[in-house]
């Protein structure tokens, strides 16, 4: 993990996506990103869980920044909030 890299804030993601789906879906998505090796979880100096992009995660993020159309939901799916 790059110490200069800002932490991935799951609470920020949950607050920004709460109108689309609930926290359970966001937490499952983050857990999946950790399993795929795109995020790594660590404990900060205050004992809080934090996440940071791995090198592979940084590559994917750069790709998505250059290709934002890849983030579009073509099926216009509905997600249940918890």
Secondary structure, 3 states (H helix, E strand, C coil): CCCCCCCECHHHHHHHHCCCCCHHHHHHHHHHHHHCCCEEEEECCCCCEEEEECHHHHHHHHHHHHCHHHHCCCCCCCCCCC
